Structure formats: structure tokens, C-alpha cells
Amino acid sequence: MAAERNQNLQDTFLNFVRKNKTPLTIFLVNGVKLQGVVTWFDNFCVLLRRDGHGQLVYKHAISTIMPGAPISLFEGTDDSIAAGDKL
């Protein structure tokens, strides 16, 4: 029996920007702005790399993640997901 792995939107988003090396701006809850590329993440933190330096950011400190360019996570969708659609 194959194990089904459900992936949440957060993991889908972070994995997409990691694989595509999409530049991000991450705003923390204290107002600090970080920029870089996600190189690794888990349930609790994100590793952001810029200019050869890494920053380990705890997810509970993140307020907003803004990609440097528009992204499309799901084929055949526009910028919104209709209510009731399954991811």
C-alpha cells in the first residue's frame, strides 16, 4: 500500500520557491525585512541565503513572505483559488 503524503500550502509554496531559487522578501513580526533565497526549510524554520551567507529564521517570527516575481503554484488556476477547491 502506497503511503499518501498530504502537502500543505506552506510546504508547497516553500518547496516551489526553493526549487526555482526565487528571490524573496521576508518580513518578520518585529518589522525587520530579510531578502534572499530559501535553501532549506522544515516545520519550524527556514534557511535564507544571500550573498553567500545563511540566516536561519524561525517560522513563528515570520509575518509575510513576498516573492520577487509572481508565481503560479497550481496549473490552470488564476491568482485565486475558488472556495471548496482541494489543494
C-alpha positions in Angstrom: 0.0 0.0 0.0 1.5 3.4 -1.0 1.6 6.0 1.7 -0.3 9.1 0.7 1.6 12.3 1.7 -0.6 15.4 2.0 1.3 18.5 1.5 0.0 21.8 2.9 0.1 25.1 1.1 3.0 26.4 3.2 5.2 23.4 2.2 4.1 23.6 -1.4 5.0 27.3 -1.6 8.3 27.0 0.2 9.3 24.0 -1.9 8.4 25.8 -5.1 10.4 28.9 -4.3 13.3 26.7 -3.1 13.5 24.6 -6.3 13.2 27.7 -8.5 15.6 29.8 -6.4 13.0 32.6 -6.4 14.3 35.7 -4.6 12.0 36.5 -1.6 11.5 39.3 0.8 10.5 38.0 4.3 9.0 40.5 6.8 9.3 39.5 10.5 6.8 40.3 13.2 9.1 42.9 14.6 9.3 44.8 11.2 12.7 43.5 10.1 13.0 42.9 6.3 15.1 40.0 5.1 15.9 39.2 1.5 17.3 36.1 -0.1 16.6 32.6 -1.5 15.2 29.7 0.5 17.8 26.9 0.5 16.1 24.6 3.2 13.1 24.5 5.5 11.3 22.3 8.0 8.3 22.5 10.3 9.9 25.2 12.4 12.4 27.3 10.4 13.6 28.5 7.0 17.2 28.9 5.9 17.5 32.0 3.8 20.7 32.6 1.8 22.0 35.9 0.4 25.5 36.9 -0.8 26.9 33.6 0.4 25.6 34.0 4.0 22.8 32.0 5.5 20.2 33.1 8.0 18.1 30.7 10.0 14.7 32.2 10.5 12.1 30.7 12.9 8.7 30.5 11.2 6.9 31.9 14.3 8.9 35.1 13.7 7.7 35.5 10.1 4.8 37.9 9.3 4.8 37.9 5.5 6.7 36.3 2.6 6.7 38.2 -0.7 8.2 36.6 -3.8 10.3 38.9 -6.0 8.1 37.8 -9.0 4.6 36.4 -9.4 4.4 32.7 -9.1 1.8 30.1 -10.1 1.8 27.1 -7.8 -1.0 25.2 -9.5 -1.6 24.7 -13.2 -4.8 26.0 -14.7 -5.5 28.5 -11.9 -5.6 32.2 -11.7 -4.4 34.2 -8.7 -7.3 33.0 -6.6 -8.5 29.6 -5.6 -12.2 29.0 -5.6 -13.9 28.1 -2.3 -14.1 24.4 -1.9 -11.3 23.6 -4.2 -8.9 20.9 -2.9 -5.2 21.6 -3.0 
